[in-house]
Amino acid sequence: MKKKLWMIFGPVIVAIVALLILLWAPINFKTVTPTKVQQAATSLDVRVLKGESVKNAAEKENYIPIIGSSELSRMDPFHPSSMAQKYHWKNKPFLLGNPGTASLTQAMNVGGMANLKGNKAVMIISPQWFTKSGVQAEAFKYFLSPLQLTGFILNSDHGDKAMNKYVANRIIDLGVSKGVIEDNALERISEGKQITSFQRFYIKRVSRASLQSQDNLFGSISMNNHQKIIDKASSKLPDTYDYKHLNKLAGKMAKEHSTDNELQIGNNFYNKQLKKNIITYRNTHKHVTYTHSPEYNDFQALLYMFAQNKVEVMFVIQPINPYWVKYTGMPLSSITNFDTKIKYQLKSQGFNNIVDLSQVKNPNYIAEDTIHMGWRGWLMMDHRLKNYYKDKKANPKNTQYKMDDYFLTDKWANDTNFSN
């Protein structure tokens, strides 16, 4: 009888024990190959965003991250990944963003990128993040990585105390719960206290050790593969880089792909997302404002993460489709005031490399949909990236940041008394 039971349950028990050993054994599994990193660079796979092993492997190779949100999925010929492939940039973009990711998610993401220290990054800022309510709790909880959370908790004994308190309080306020011990540790950090010795031991040796093993084992399995899309897009570009010629080509392609509407929106997006209810959007944004938002505080947490690791950052303020702005009745002051406020927050602390696409002389076909870059917008950004990507190491002169805790306050979140 015992032999029969073992024949039935033995293999299951052995499999469970083997899995537990894999997840908790102090073994560094080498599953992230250069080929996997190349695939991950354009995959936009959420496991890559929430993990650490693939991104840290990419930082050892010729990749510079572009951090953003849903605009990164607009892979037309002028997308940075297409341009980098066609024109053989020394360093290639590594895309980190998904629809719904905003400043706080990316702060946790950057905090977990140990190998980003002393290197470059690109950060795309979306005005629409900066609403009165800020990031949606469900979106943040979905993208919050338990692995990155444990890293934040363990690193909370150093760095800026005000920032650590802010992030811990924000995570708690957004309703995140990842375990009793982790929750209690966050409570202590939010109160300005250090975590206990037991909390450190458990989170480091048990919780985080298991999460790291899972990330090493499963973080790069069956990722999205967008290489064929990039290949097709880059094949439409001329062999020689000439900005004026490419600018005309971008306008031509954009015009050909936005024939179903007068808003210069790509046909695919327009027909799927807007056509049936387009009339309901007319004059609906008359009272939109982007100057009162907790997102400014979340953005400051992200800036702290960059500053702590001496990361040189190019910030790109992406445009809102000007035809959409007019159709929805959005006041131009909503955009200009946001632009002034966010640039004040950046420049006053030493983040001076800003590519502002929110106000350009010729905005035609700068956006592919309503609020995301495409075609000429990508090309304008690429033109600045081309030289920036020649060296991935940060210039120490460009990382002399002077951080100000005022930008973590409610007063700043709602402040309109600022200058550029």
Disulfide bonds with the S-S distance in Angstrom:
none
